[in-house]
Every structure is written in structure tokens, then in C-alpha cells.
Amino acid sequence: MLLKTRLETSLVTIRDGIEIPFAEQGEADGLPILFLHGYSDSWHSFEEILSLLPRSLRAIALSQRGHGDASRPQSGYSASDFAADLASFMDVLGIEAAVIVGHSMGSSIAQRFAIDFPSRTIGLVLAGSYSTTKGNPGVEELVGAISALADPVDPDFVRSFQESTLAQPISPEFLNTIIIESLKLPARVWKAVAASLARDDHSERLREIRVPTLIVWGDRDEFFPRAEQVTLRVAIPHARFLVYPAAGHAVHWEEPDRFAADVAAFVTSFG
């Protein structure tokens, strides 16, 4: 088990005046690793992972626009928008290139970043990932439920959604943190991001991703099946595939020690 280290939190302003909160640990001159959370989450999604990583790595988890305590503009919630935000975030922090780790929605943004900013992408870790949500009945059902949301968003809906990402129990305290973070999103952001998730499709451009890529998937993921992971593995030239038996969609919440160790081993193998 890796030893936990203390996190430092801060806030920066990026393009279009968007304020982005983030947490960081590790050496300032270490290999940069940027963590992108999933739908409705925040940097807290990777709070435990950051604390488990070696200090030789510069690990940063950020809350993306609309999420957590980040700014909530009226528009700009496509994968391309989020990817451009990430490039701007890196500019502010003086990071030329980084390994990008993304979970679920964050993995789609990581793919887009690698496509749009290849020279700034050292490697990718894609957890609970997909190339497109088109034709996915679980996502279609979720988008339908989200279309009916109104403020204030129902806490029972949020709890049910977050619990649906799990196949194994996690600490009640951490789950409550995740729910609290999700409840910060107004209904309009839930809807805008969901609409983007339904549209974004990187299927035809995955072969443009030329960096080392690690695909991590729990075999009890109820959102994205093994077939979707195989599509990613075949299409991305330098991809490896890890399966977490008995884990659900949120593999990094259910097995944080293993996930942190796998990320550390992966990035040090080429970084």
C-alpha cells in the first residue's frame, strides 16, 4: 500500500475568466499527471488517489467548468470546450505537457485533449471509458431522467445516480462527499453536459492518439461494456487494457490502492 501524502488546494483563472479549483501533491518538477473527473463530480473524485501517489509525481486533480466550485458559464460544455480549458489550465500552471487521467466523462475529454493537443499529451489513462454514448441504453435512460431535472436537484436522484456507478461498497463519508459535490450543479449544467455526452463521438479519430494509453475497466461496469473497451484497445495504437474483477464503473473509488499503484507503474514505465 502506498503511503498517503498531504494535498494542497488552490484556485486559478483560465480562458474566458473561468475559475478552476484544484488539488495538488508531489514535487513541482515531477512528471505532471492531470486527473479529470466524471459527470457531475469534482476534483474530490480523485482525492484519495492523489494522496496515494508517490511524491516524485506532480499529481493535480481539477474541477472542470460547471462542476464543484468551478465557474458555471451558460455554455461551453462539449468535450472540445473542456479540452481547451485543460490546455489553458496547463498554460496558467506552466505545464507544457502532461499525462492525462480521466474517468468516464473525463476519459472522453482526455481523448479529445490528445486529439486536439497531441504535443501536450505524454500519455493517457482512461477509466470507465468509451468512444461514443450513441446507442447506449443506459446512457440514454440517464439523459432522459436528467432532462426532467429542476432546481433544486433532488438529492435522492443524485444518490441513486452515484450509487449506480458502484459494484462494491465505498466509505459512506466519501460517498457523501461525492453527493454533496454533485448537488452543487444546477439543473441547467446537468442538462448541458448530458446533451454534450450524447453528441460527442471520437470513434473515427481514436487512431490519431499516438501516446501510451492505459484502459482500466471494472467488469461489473453497468454503463460501458467490455465491447466498448475492446473498441478503444483496437483503435488506439499504443493501448493496454486492465480489467478489475468485480469492480463497477467507478473503479478508482472502489479500488483506490490498486488504481493508484497501476497509474504510478504505468507513468513511470515511460515517463
MARLUM-710648 format. One record per atom (N, C-alpha, C, O): residue in one letter; z, y, x. Coordinates in steps of 0.001 Angstrom, whole numbers, plus 524288, in hexadecimal, padded with zeros to 5 digits. Example, Ala and Ser with C-alpha at 12.3 -4.5 7.8 and 13.67 -1.06 7.14 Angstrom:
2
a81E787E9C683386;a81E787EE6C8300C;a81E787F31C83390;a821117F3098379C;s81BA87F73683232;s81BE47FBDC83566;s81EBE8001E83264;s81F678047283461;
//
This chain:
271
m800007FB4C8034C;m800008000080000;m80000804DB80367;m803218054680708;l7FC868088880247;l7FC5780D6880529;l800EC810DE8039B;l802BB810B47FF27;l802C6813FC8074B;l80728817708063D;l8055781C5380364;l8013481E7780492;k8087281E0E7FFA7;k80721822C17FCBD;k808238279B7FFFF;k80BD7827CB8030F;t804D282B857FF4F;t805718307780207;t8058D834E77FE0A;t803EC8343F7F990;r8077A839627FFBA;r8083283DCE7FC34;r802F68408F7FB30;r7FFB18410F7FEAE;l80246842547F650;l7FD8B845197F4D4;l7FE8984AF47F4C9;l802D384CBF7F38E;e7FA8684DDF7F623;e7FAA38538B7F5A9;e7F6C8855207F166;e7F26C8531A7F139;t7F855858B47EDFB;t7F4F285A6C7E9BB;t7F3778601F7EA70;t7F670863327ECA3;s7EED48617E7E88D;s7ECEA866D47E923;s7E8D4867EB7E4F3;s7E7B1864977E1AC;l7E6A486C9F7E51D;l7E2C286E5F7E153;l7DEC1871B27E428;l7E0288751F7E73A;v7D9B0870AE7E320;v7D592873DD7E578;v7D1D4875AD7E136;v7D18E8735C7DD02;t7CEF8879D07E25A;t7CAF087BC57DED4;t7C5A087A867E126;t7C48287BE17E59F;i7C254877E77DE0B;i7BD2C8765F7DFE1;i7B9068798F7DD03;i7BA2987DBA7DAE6;r7B449877997DCF5;r7AFE387A567DA92;r7B11387BBF7D4E3;r7B4038790A7D235;d7AEC187FF77D329;d7AF53881D87CDC7;d7B4FA8831A7CC58;d7B652883647C7BD;g7B84B883DA7D04F;g7BDB7885467CF50;g7C11D880E47CD3E;g7C560881E17CB40;i7BF4C87C0C7CDAF;i7C23D8778E7CBB5;i7C6DE876737CF50;i7C636875FF7D40E;e7CB83876067CD10;e7D02C874AB7D013;e7D0F586EC27CFF9;e7D0E286C517CBD4;i7D1B886C7E7D4A6;i7D236866DD7D545;i7D75C865897D7F7;i7D818866E27DC85;p7DAEA862EF7D540;p7DFB2861147D7C9;p7DE8C85C0A7DAD4;p7DB0B8590F7D96B;f7E17D85B267DEF3;f7E0C18564F7E1E2;f7E5BB854CE7E4C6;f7E930858077E5AA;a7E5FE84FDF7E631;a7EA4484DD17E958;a7E7F084B8C7EE4C;a7E3908498D7EE44;e7EAD884BDA7F282;e7E8C284A517F796;e7ED00847C77FAE1;e7F199849267FA86;q7EB5E844167FE0E;q7EEDC841D9801FD;q7EB9484051806AE;q7E6DD83F7B8063A;g7EE1D83FF380B32;g7EB6B83E3E80FE5;g7EA6C842A0813BC;g7EBBB84726812C5;e7E811841308181F;e7E6FE844E381C51;e7E2598485E81AF2;e7DE7E84695818B2;a7E2CA84D5E81C58;a7DEAE8512481B11;a7D98084FB681DA1;a7D559850F981B8E;d7D9B384D1282227;d7D4DD84BA3824D7;d7D362845EE823EA;d7D008843CC8269F;g7D5EA843788200E;g7D49E83E1181ED3;g7CF9A83D9F81BB6;g7CD8384185819D4;l7CDB0838DB81B2C;l7C8FB837E68180D;l7C9F88399881273;l7CD938379780FFA;p7C6DD83D3F81056;p7C7D783F1580AF9;p7C63883B07806E0;p7C1F0838D980719;i7C9B683A148032B;i7C8A2836B07FEBC;i7CA13839B97F9D7;i7CE8C83B637F93C;l7C65783A727F660;l7C73383D697F195;l7C72E839BC7ECF0;l7C3A3836897EC5D;f7CB2683A307E99C;f7CBE7836AB7E536;f7CAB58397A7E018;f7CCD183DA97DF02;l7C745837187DCF6;l7C58D839527D7FE;l7C76D835E47D380;l7C60A8314C7D32C;h7CA91838227D013;h7CCF5835507CBC0;h7C90F8342B7C766;h7C4A7836197C761;g7CAD6830FB7C3BC;g7C7AD82F947BF39;g7C857833617BAB5;g7CAF8837627BB25;y7C5EC832077B66E;y7C5BD8353A7B1B7;y7CB35836847AFB4;y7CE6C8330E7AED0;s7CC2A83B877AF07;s7D10283DC77ACF1;s7D59783D857B0B1;s7D9DF83F397AF53;d7D4D383B6E7B56B;d7D91D83AF97B924;d7D98A83FE37BC83;d7D746843EE7BB3A;s7DC6A83F887C0C3;s7DD1D843E77C464;s7DE2D841A87C9CE;s7DDBD83CF07CA9D;w7DF8E845017CD7A;w7E0A2843077D2BF;w7E51883F167D2BF;w7E58183BE17D64E;h7E86E83F507CEC3;h7ECC983B9B7CE72;h7EAE5835F87CE0A;h7EDD98325A7CF31;s7E60B8352D7CC6D;s7E3E282FEC7CC1A;s7E44982D127D157;s7E4ED8284F7D17E;f7E3E9830087D5A3;f7E40682DC37DAE0;f7E8FC82F287DDDC;f7E93D82E9B7E2A1;e7ECE7830F87DAFF;e7F1BD832AF7DD88;e7F42382E5E7E0E7;e7F58682F467E56B;e7F49A829BA7DEB2;e7F6FD8257A7E1B0;e7F36B823AA7E60D;e7F54A8224F7EA44;i7EE598239C7E524;i7EAAE821EB7E934;i7EB14825757EDF7;i7EB5A8238A7F25E;l7EB1E82A907ED29;l7EB7F82E2A7F18B;l7F06882D297F4BC;l7F04C82D407F98A;s7F4B482C347F202;s7F9A882B7C7F4BE;s7F9DC826677F7D2;s7FD48825B67FB20;l7F636822D37F6C5;l7F62281DCB7F974;l7F25181D997FE06;l7F270819E180112;l7EEF88217B7FE91;l7EAFA82165802A3;l7ED2F822FF807F1;l7F0FD825EE80834;p7EACF8211480C2D;p7EC91822A281169;p7EBFD8288581238;p7E85582AE981035;r7EF9082ACF8151F;r7EF5E8306C81617;r7EAD0831EF81996;r7E98D8368E81A05;s7E85782E2A81C11;s7E3CC82F5581F56;s7DF15830F881C15;s7DB478330E81E27;l7DF5D83000816F1;l7DB2E8318D8136A;l7DCB8836898108F;l7E13C8372780F05;r7D90A83A0F80FD8;r7DA0683EC580CBE;r7D86983D9880724;r7D3CE83DF8805CE;a7DC1C83C33803EC;a7DB0A83A807FE8E;a7DC5083ED97FAB3;a7E09B841047FAC0;i7D887840197F759;i7D90D8446B7F3A4;i7D756842967EE3E;i7D30C840817ED9B;a7DAB08435F7EA62;a7D953842497E4ED;a7D953847697E1F3;a7DD0D84A6C7E25B;l7D53D848767DEF8;l7D4CB84D6B7DC34;l7D44E84C977D65A;l7D286848807D48F;s7D5E68507F7D36F;s7D4FD850987CDC9;s7CFDC8537A7CCE0;s7CF4E857FF7CE6B;q7CC25850E67CA66;q7C702853367C99D;q7C705856F07C4EE;q7CA7D856BF7C19A;r7C31885A4A7C4C4;r7C2DE85E3B7C09D;r7C3E385BE17BB40;r7C1F8857A97B9FB;g7C6F285EB27B822;g7C83985CE57B2EC;g7CCDF859407B2AA;g7CEF88585B7AE6E;h7CE8C8571D7B713;h7D288853127B732;h7D796855017B9B2;h7D78F858947BCEA;g7DBE9852947B829;g7E0EA854017BA74;g7E1F0859D17B9F1;g7E18E85C0B7B5B3;d7E33F85C3E7BE54;d7E445861DD7BE64;d7DFB1864F97C098;d7E051869897C1F8;a7DB178628C7C0F0;a7D670865567C2B6;a7D483869017BE66;a7D6138688B7B9E0;s7D11C86CA27BFE3;s7CEBA870287BC0A;s7CB9586D097B815;s7C998868D47B94C;r7CB2486F1D7B351;r7C85686C737AF1A;r7C3F586FE87AD0A;r7C47C872377A8DB;p7BFA48704E7AFEA;p7BB54873927AE12;p7B8EA871567A91C;p7B9F786CE27A7A3;q7B5AE874787A690;q7B33C872D37A1AD;q7AEF486EC57A283;q7ADA486BD679EEF;s7ACC986E9A7A737;s7A86A86B0C7A837;s7A89E869327ADDF;s7AC0B86ABE7B0DF;g7A4D9865D27AF47;g7A4708640A7B4A9;g7A73185EE67B5A6;g7A9FC85E5F7B987;y7A67385B0B7B22C;y7A948856247B2A7;y7A5C68516D7B3B7;y7A74084CFF7B293;s7A12D8525E7B5E2;s79DCD84E007B760;s79F6784C027BCC5;s7A24984EA47BF94;a79D8B8475F7BE35;a79EA7845397C35E;a79CB4848E07C7A4;a79F368496C7CBB5;s7983A84B627C6BC;s7962084F147CA9F;s799B7853C47CB47;s79A78855AA7CFA2;d79BF3855A77C6F6;d79F9E85A097C745;d7A476858847CA63;d7A63185B687CDD2;f7A6A1853F47C928;f7AB408522C7CBF1;f7AA10851617D1C3;f7AD4D852A17D517;a7A57084F4F7D2FB;a7A3F584E727D86C;a7A373853A07DB57;a7A520854147DFD3;a7A122857837D8CA;a7A0AC85CAC7DB35;a7A61085F1D7DC0C;a7A6F9861C57DFF3;d7A9A085E2F7D859;d7AEFF860007D907;d7B16F85D887DDE3;d7B41F860277E0E5;l7B07C8588A7DE9C;l7B2BC855D67E319;l7B0AC858157E836;l7B3A1858C57EBF2;a7AB9A859397E861;a7A96185B9E7ED19;a7ABE3860EF7EE17;a7AD138623D7F290;s7ACB3863FD7EA00;s7AF368690F7EA8D;s7B4E3868727EC59;s7B6BF86B6B7EFA3;f7B7948649E7EA30;f7BCF0863727EBC3;f7BD268622F7F194;f7C09C8640A7F45A;m7B97D85F127F366;m7B94685DB77F8F4;m7B83A862827FC4D;m7BA6E8630D8008B;d7B4DE865FD7FA68;d7B3CF86ADB7FD42;d7B8D386DFE7FE02;d7B9EB86FEA80248;v7BBD786E7C7F9D3;v7C0A9871907FA0D;v7C48186F2F7FDE7;v7C73387206800B3;l7C4C9869FE7FE15;l7C8788675E80192;l7C6448667A80707;l7C8F88646680A6C;g7C16586806807E5;g7BF118676880D0F;g7BDC7861C680E69;g7BDFD8603E812F6;i7BC6E85EAC80A6F;i7BB0C8593180B3F;i7B51E858AE80B08;i7B2BC859C1806FF;e7B2C28571080F4F;e7AD16856A080F82;e7AB29851C780C9D;e7A75B85207809AF;a7ADD184D5A80D74;a7AC468487180AED;a7B1238451E80A1D;a7B509845BC80CDC;a7B0DF8419680651;a7B57B83E82804F5;a7B3F38394D80290;a7AF888388D800D1;v7B7B4835B780285;v7B753831037FF56;v7B909832887F9D2;v7BD04835257F927;i7B614830ED7F5EB;i7B751832457F086;i7B90482D537EDA1;i7B626829797ED66;v7BDAF82D867EB73;v7BFCB829307E861;v7C00582AF37E2AD;v7C25E82EF87E178;g7BD9C827FD7DF37;g7BD9A829807D9BA;g7BF07824FF7D631;g7BD78820897D715;h7C208826397D225;h7C350822517CE2A;h7C095823B07C918;h7C0F58281B7C73C;s7BDD281FE47C6D7;s7BB53820837C1BF;s7B7CC8255F7C1B2;s7B4028258E7C4A7;m7B8EC8293F7BE79;m7B5DA82E107BE83;m7B5658303E7C401;m7B13D832147C594;g7B9AE830087C6EC;g7B99D831FB7CC49;g7B5D282F0E7CFC2;g7B3B0831477D374;s7B4F282A007CE95;s7B137826FA7D1B0;s7ABA1828AB7D08D;s7A84D828987D405;s7AA9982A307CBAE;s7A56F82C3B7CA5B;s7A476831637CD24;s7A028832677CF07;i7A87F834A07CD60;i7A80E8399B7D02F;i7A751838927D606;i7A45883B537D89E;a7A9FF834A37D816;a7A9558333F7DD98;a7A3B4831967DEB2;a7A16F8331F7E2A6;q7A17582E727DB2D;q79BFA82CF87DBC5;q7987E831CB7DBE5;q7950D832527DF36;r7997C835547D827;r7964283A037D7CD;r796D383D547DCB0;r7930083F8C7DE94;f79B8F83DAF7DEBC;f79C6C840BD7E37C;f7994B83E6A7E7FF;f796D8841497EAFB;a7995C839467E882;a79677836BE7ECBB;a7909B8379D7EC35;a78DD3837F17F01E;i78EBB837FC7E75F;i7892A838F67E669;i787C183EA77E786;i783C583FC07E9FB;d78B0E842437E5B3;d789E5847D77E63D;d78B5B84A097EB90;d788FA84DCE7ED5C;f78F45847B17EE1E;f7913B849B47F324;f791BC845387F714;f79607844117F8E9;p78D64842BA7F85C;p78DB083E197FBC7;p78FED83F3980135;p792A183BEB8036C;s78EDA843CC8035B;s790C48450680894;s796A484606808AE;s799098462B80CD9;r798EB846B38041F;r79E88847CF803CD;r7A1A68430780210;r7A660843548013A;t79EF183EA280189;t7A163839D47FFAD;t7A19E835DA8041D;t79D98834218061B;i7A66B8346A805A0;i7A72A8309E809CD;i7A73082B158079E;i7A5218277980A09;g7A97F82A768031C;g7A9DA8255A8009F;g7ABCA826027FB0F;g7AD8A82A397F98B;l7AB78821C77F7FE;l7AD28821E07F285;l7B0A981D377F158;l7AFD3818EA7F353;v7B49B81E257EE15;v7B791819F67EBA3;v7B72881AD37E5C2;v7B8D181EDE7E3C2;l7B4F68170A7E307;l7B3F38177E7DD68;l7B754813827DA8E;l7B67080ECE7DB01;a7BB2F8155C7D7A2;a7BED5811ED7D4D8;a7BDE4812497CEF9;a7BD87816937CCD4;g7BD8180DD67CC64;g7BC6A80DD47C6CB;g7B77C810D57C593;g7B772814317C223;s7B35480FA47C861;s7AEBA813047C863;s7AA52811097C4EA;s7AAB280CED7C271;y7A6228141D7C4D3;y7A19B813127C182;y79D288169A7C340;y79E0481A817C5EE;s7986E815397C1BB;s793EF818947C2D1;s7927E81BD17BE0E;s7906E820227BE89;t7939B819B07B96F;t7928E81C5E7B484;t7962E81A2C7B055;t797D0815A97B0A3;t7976D81D577AC76;t79A7D81B707A801;t796FE81A487A350;t798E78189B79F3B;k791E881B297A3DC;k78E5681A4B79F7D;k78E5B8148B79DE1;k78DD1811137A12B;g78EF781395798E0;g78F0F80E48796E8;g7943980B7E797AA;g794A0806D279698;n7983980E5079983;n79D5A80BF879A57;n7A09380C9F79552;n7A21B810FE79407;p7A19F8085D7927E;p7A43D808E978D69;p7A9B680B2F78DC9;p7AB5380E2078A58;g7AC9F809DF791ED;g7B1DA80BF07927F;g7B1E1811CF7933B;g7B51C8148F790F7;v7AE40813BD7966E;v7ADDD8195779751;v7ABE981C1179263;v7ADCD8204579103;e7A829819B178FC0;e7A62B81C0878AEA;e7AA7E81C88786DA;e7AAC88207678418;e7ADD58189C78678;e7B23E818D5782CE;e7B60881D2778453;e7B80081FFC780F9;l7B70D81DA57896A;l7BA95821B378B4A;l7B8648271D78A2D;l7BB3582A887884E;v7B360827EA78B50;v7B0F282CFC78A5B;v7B12782E577848E;v7B1F1832DD78321;g7B07182A697813A;g7B0CA82B5877B9F;g7B63082D2377A02;g7B6B5830AE776CD;a7BA3F82AB677C34;a7BF9B82C4677AFB;a7C0C2831C077D00;a7C37B834C877A72;i7BEAD832FF78195;i7BFA783820783E8;i7BD0583C71780C7;i7BEFD840D278084;s7B8A183B3A77E71;s7B5D283F3077B61;s7B90A84125776C7;s7B80084556774AB;a7BCEE83E1E7753D;a7C03483FA1770C9;a7C53B8425777271;a7C85B843D376F1A;l7C6138430477785;l7CAED845677795E;l7CB4584B26777CE;l7C75484DE07776D;a7D00984CE3776EB;a7D12485266775D1;a7D632853D177895;a7D95A85067779D0;d7D6F5858D67798D;d7DBC785AA377C0F;d7E02A85B1477812;d7DF4485CB9773A4;p7E4EB8599D779A1;p7E64E8571A77E89;p7E4B38515977E85;p7E51284EB177A88;v7E2EA84F7C78307;v7E12B84A127836C;v7E5CE8466778273;v7EA1D8473E78469;d7E4CC8426377F68;d7E8DE83EB677DC9;d7EAED83B9E7827C;d7E7E6838E278508;p7F00283BFC783B0;p7F234838FA78815;p7F1828331678776;p7F0F18305078B59;d7F18983126782A7;d7F0C182B8D781D3;d7EB44829E378367;d7EA7F825A278583;f7E77482D447825F;f7E21C82C1B7840F;f7E1DD82BD278A00;f7DF7C8284178C2D;v7E44B82F8978C96;v7E42D82FBB7924F;v7E6D982AEF7949B;v7E4D38287F7983A;r7EB64829987927D;r7EE1E824EE79470;r7EAC88200A793AC;r7EA5C81CCF79735;s7E87181F8078F1E;s7E53181AF178E0E;s7E09581AB4791D2;s7DF4A81689793D6;f7DE1A81F32792C6;f7D9AC81F5379661;f7DB5381DBF79BDC;f7D8C681A7779E47;q7DF7D81FFC79DD6;q7E12381EC47A32A;q7E2F1819177A3A0;q7E1DC816877A78D;e7E5A08172579FBD;e7E74E811B179FEB;e7E2AA80DF579FBA;e7E303809937A1AD;s7DE5780FA579D68;s7D9B780C4779D18;s7D72E80B6F7A269;s7D402807E17A30C;t7D88E80EAA7A638;t7D65F80E157AB7D;t7D96C80A207AEBA;t7D7F1808F37B326;l7DDAE808117AC8A;l7E139804AF7AF7B;l7E0FB7FF0B7AD99;l7E06F7FDFF7A8F0;a7E1687FB6A7B155;a7E2027F5E67B010;a7E7557F3EF7B1D8;a7E91B7EFCD7B025;q7E9E37F6E67B546;q7EF107F5947B738;q7F2A47FA467B661;q7F0C67FEB47B634;p7F7BB7F9647B5DB;p7FB577FDC87B504;p7FBD6801337B9D9;p7FB867FF517BE43;i7FC9C806397B8F6;i7FDEC809DE7BD1D;i8030C80C737BBA0;i804F880BB07B749;s8054B80F837BF2F;s80A60811CB7BE0E;s809F7815887B970;s80640818917B920;p80DBD8155B7B5DA;p80DAB818EB7B160;p80DA281EA57B306;p80B42821EC7B06E;e8104281FD37B753;e810768253D7B92A;e80B12827277BAC9;e8098782B857B97E;f80837823DE7BD9C;f802FB825777BF4A;f7FF4C825D87BAA3;f7FC2D8297D7BA4D;l7FFA48221C7B70B;l7FC57822577B262;l7FD67827547AF54;l7F9C0829CC7AD6A;n8024D828D67AED8;n8039682DA87AC19;n80153832697AED2;n7FF8A836127AC45;t801658325C7B411;t7FEF8836A37B6FE;t7F930837077B5B9;t7F72B83B4D7B4D5;i7F68A8329E7B5A4;i7F0F48327F7B477;i7EFF2834987AEFB;i7EC4D837A17AE2D;i7F324833007AB3A;i7F27F834C87A5D3;i7F36883AAB7A56D;i7F07783D6B7A2CD;i7F77083C917A801;i7F88B842337A802;i7F3F1845437AA3D;i7F279849577A828;e7F1B0843477AE7B;e7ED33845E57B0D7;e7E88F845EF7AD18;e7E5E2849E57AC96;s7E7998418D7AA7C;s7E334841407A6D1;s7E3EA844E87A22C;s7E01E847017A01B;l7E8C1845A77A08F;l7E9CC8491679C19;l7E8EC84ED679D62;l7E8F98521F799E0;k7E822850137A24D;k7E700855757A3CD;k7E1728570B7A252;k7E03C85BAE7A1F5;l7DE13853257A179;l7D8A4854557A020;l7D82E855DD79A68;l7D9F2852F679701;p7D5D885A5D79946;p7D4B985B9D793C9;p7D05685821791C1;p7CD65855D9794CC;a7CFF2857C278CA3;a7CC038544E78A3C;a7C6868559A78C1C;a7C3578521278CD4;r7C55A85AA378CED;r7C00085C1178E78;r7BE91859C2793CE;r7BA098586D794B4;v7C268859447975F;v7C147856FE79C7D;v7C09E8511A79BFF;v7BD1384EDE79E5B;w7C3FA84E91798F6;w7C332848FF797EC;w7BD938480C79615;w7BAF48447C797F8;k7BBBF84B4279261;k7B69184A7F79015;k7B23284BC3793F9;k7AE59848E679455;a7B2CC8500C796DD;a7AEAF851A179A85;a7ADEE84D9C79ED4;a7A98484C587A041;v7B23C84B9C7A0E6;v7B1D4847BE7A517;v7AFBA842967A2F1;v7AC91840067A580;a7B1718410C79E4A;a7AF7883C3D79BEA;a7A99483C8A79B09;a7A6C8838BD79BF7;a7A7B88410879941;a7A213841B979871;a79F1A8412979D92;a79AD783EF079DB9;s7A1628432E7A1BB;s79EF5842AC7A6E7;s79EDB83CFD7A8AC;s79AED83B207AAB9;l7A33983A3D7A7DC;l7A36E834BB7A958;l79F2F831967A68A;l79CF282DF37A8BF;a79E24833067A1BC;a79A348303679EAE;a794AA831527A0A0;a7912382E2379FE3;r793E9835D27A31B;r78EAC8375F7A4E5;r78D88835BB7AA81;r78934834017ABB0;d79159836417ADF0;d79063835757B386;d78E9C82FE37B4A5;d790EF82C237B2BA;d78A7E82F5F7B7BF;d7884282A477B8F8;d7860182A817BE7C;d7823282D467BF74;h7885D827977C216;h7869E8279B7C789;h7839F822AA7C8F7;h782A0821A77CD90;s7823481F9F7C511;s77FC481A867C608;s77B0A81AD07C9AB;s77A698178E7CD26;e777BF81EBB7C8D1;e772DC81F0F7CBC6;e7738A821967D124;e76FCD821E47D426;r7783D823657D25A;r778F0826327D74A;r77D05823AD7DAE4;r77E3B825C77DF0B;l77F1881F3D7D94C;l7832781CC37DC76;l7813F81B4D7E1EB;l7844981B557E5A4;r77C3B81A057E266;r77A2B8187D7E783;r77A1881D017EB67;r7796181C2D7F016;e77AD5821C27E977;e77B238263F7ECF4;e78062826887EFCB;e780F6829717F394;i78424823897EDF9;i789538238B7F06D;i78913820197F544;i7887F81B587F4D1;r7897E8226D7F9DB;r788A781FA47FEC0;r78D8F81F0F80213;r78D3F81D798069A;v7920F820547FFDE;v796E781FFF802DB;v799CA81AF180194;v798DA818987FD7C;p79D4B8193D8050C;p7A080814A3803C6;p7A3558157A7FE9C;p7A59A8199E7FDB2;t7A331811847FB3F;t7A56A811FB7F605;t7A8A280D297F4B5;t7A6E6808BD7F574;l7AD5980E167F2BC;l7B0BF809DF7F101;l7B15A80A3C7EB17;l7B31C80E387E90E;i7AFE48060A7E854;i7B069805C07E2AC;i7B5378026D7E172;i7B58D7FDEA7E312;v7B8E6804AA7DE97;v7BDC6801EC7DD44;v7BE0C801557D758;v7BD648051F7D476;w7BF057FC927D594;w7BED77FB7A7CFF1;w7C2FA7F7847CE71;w7C3AB7F3947D11D;g7C5BF7F88A7CA27;g7C9657F4C47C801;g7C6A47F1427C41F;g7C3CF7F3287C0BB;d7C76E7EC257C492;d7C4527E8967C153;d7C6187E86C7BB9D;d7C40E7E5647B87D;r7C9F67EBC37BA49;r7CB667EC667B4BA;r7CA477F1F97B2DF;r7CCA87F3E07AF27;d7C6A47F4837B585;d7C4E27F9B87B3F0;d7C20B7F9467AEB2;d7BE187F6917AE44;e7C4177FBF07AABC;e7C1CB7FB9E7A585;e7BDA07FFBB7A480;e7BB3F7FFD27A053;f7BCBF803237A853;f7B8C9807337A7A0;f7B3A6805D67AA5B;f7AF72806767A81A;f7B3FF803FD7AF2F;f7AF428030E7B239;f7AF547FD817B46E;f7B2A27FC457B7B3;p7ABBF7FA257B2B1;p7ABCF7F49F7B412;p7A9CE7F38D7B999;p7A7E87F7097BC50;r7AA4C7EEAB7BB23;r7A87E7ECFD7C04E;r7A2AF7EE347C10D;r7A10E7EFBB7C550;a79F977ED8B7BCF8;a799F77EE7E7BD6A;a798DD7F40A7BF44;a795327F4EC7C23F;e79BFF7F7BE7BD87;e79B477FD247BF30;e79C807FDC07C4FB;e799F7800CD7C7B2;q7A05B7FADE7C6DE;q7A1C17FB147CC66;q79D737F8A27CFC3;q79C427FA817D407;v79B2B7F46D7CDBB;v796DA7F1E87D090;v7923B7F5A27D0F3;v78F9F7F5DE7D4FB;t791367F8887CCC9;t78D037FC737CCEC;t78DEF8005A7D14D;t78A598019F7D43E;l792BB8023F7D1B9;l79408805EE7D5E1;l79371803607DB3B;l79135805AA7DED1;r795787FE9A7DBBB;r7955E7FBDF7E0C5;r78FC97FAF77E29C;r78EA57FB907E73E;v78C567F98B7DF14;v786E57F8747E08A;v783F37FD817E1B7;v780B87FDA77E546;a7850A8019E7DEC4;a781FD8066F7DF3E;a78397809C87E3E4;a7804780C5B7E63D;i7889A809CD7E543;i78A7380D0B7E9A5;i789F5809DA7EEA0;i78C81805CF7EF21;p786B980B957F254;p785508085F7F6DC;p789DD8065E7FA28;p789A8801F57FC11;h78DF48097D7FADC;h7922C807F47FE69;h7974E807297FB72;h79B69809027FD22;a7970D8046F7F711;a79BA2803C77F3B6;a79E3A7FE7D7F48A;a79BA77FA847F567;r7A36B7FE957F440;r7A6A07F9E17F42B;r7A9857F9B87EEF8;r7AA5A7FDC27EC7F;f7AB0B7F50D7ED55;f7AD557F4537E828;f7B27E7F1657E8A1;f7B2A87ED0E7EAB2;l7B6B37F3C57E6B9;l7BBD77F1507E69B;l7BD8B7F08F7E0F7;l7BD2A7F42A7DDCE;v7BF667EBF27DFB3;v7C15B7EACD7DA73;v7C7447EA2E7DAB2;v7C9517E7637DE06;y7CA037ECDC7D715;y7CFA47EC407D684;y7D0AB7E8B27D1CF;y7D01F7EA657CD58;p7D2217E3E07D2C2;p7D32B7E0527CE64;p7D79F7E2527CAEE;p7DB997E4357CCDE;a7D6E47E1E47C5DC;a7DACE7E3377C1E1;a7DBD47E90C7C15E;a7DF607EA9A7BE84;a7D8CF7EC517C40F;a7D97D7F1F97C3AA;a7D5B67F43B7BFA9;a7D1837F2177BEB7;g7D74A7F8967BD57;g7D4147FB2D7B979;g7D0CD7FF897BBCA;g7CF867FF807C06D;h7CF778034A7B87D;h7CC0E807977BA14;h7CEA580B1B7BE25;h7CC1380CF47C1C3;a7D3BA80C077BD8C;a7D68A80F7A7C12D;a7D8F580C3C7C58F;a7DDB980BB37C5DE;v7D5AC80A1B7C8E5;v7D7808068C7CD04;v7DB648092F7D0AE;v7DF0A806AE7D28F;h7DAA180E377D1B2;h7DE04810E67D578;h7E36E811F67D341;h7E71D812CC7D63A;w7E3FA811F27CE16;w7E9248127C7CBA3;w7EBF380D3A7CB96;w7F0B080CFA7CC60;e7E90F8091A7CAAD;e7EB71803F87CA2F;e7ECCB801967CF7B;e7F0C37FEEC7D002;e7E985802897D360;e7EA66800457D88B;e7E9DD804757DCC6;e7E648804377DFFA;p7ED698084D7DCCD;p7ECF280CAE7E079;p7ED4F80B167E62D;p7EA7F80D367E972;d7F0BC8075C7E770;d7F140805CB7ECE9;d7EC378035A7EEF2;d7EA6B8049E7F339;r7E9F97FFDC7EBDC;r7E5217FD617ED8D;r7E0B38015E7EDD3;r7DDA6801637F18B;f7E05F804B57E9E7;f7DC238088C7E9D4;f7DC8580C297EE8F;f7D89880D2C7F126;a7E12C80E197EFB2;a7E1DB811927F433;a7E07280EC47F941;a7DDE8811037FCAB;a7E215809DF7F9BC;a7E0DD806DF7FE70;a7DAFF805E67FEEE;a7D8D48063780336;d7D86F804B77FA8E;d7D2CA803C17FAAE;d7CFCC808B67FC0D;d7CC11808857FF14;v7D16880D277F9DA;v7CEDD8121B7FB29;v7CF9E81357800F1;v7CBE7814D38039B;a7D465812BD802E3;a7D57E813EA80863;a7D24B8106C80C03;a7D0168124480FDD;a7D20E80B5C80AC2;a7CF0D807BD80E02;a7C9428090C80DD9;a7C699808D7811DA;f7C75080A6380942;f7C1C780BA2808AB;f7C0488107880BD3;f7BC7B8105980EC5;v7C338814B180B3D;v7C1AD8198E80DDA;v7C26F81943813BC;v7BF7881BAE816A7;t7C6548165E8158B;t7C713815F781B31;t7C3148125881DAA;t7C25C8126E8226B;s7C07180F2281A79;s7BC7B80B9E81C9C;s7B79680E8181E5C;s7B49980C8682191;f7B6C28133781C3F;f7B2248163A81DE3;f7B36F81BD581F45;f7B03681E898219A;g7B82A81DAD81DDC;g7B98B8232481EC9;g7BB7B8243382440;g7BCC5828A782588;
//
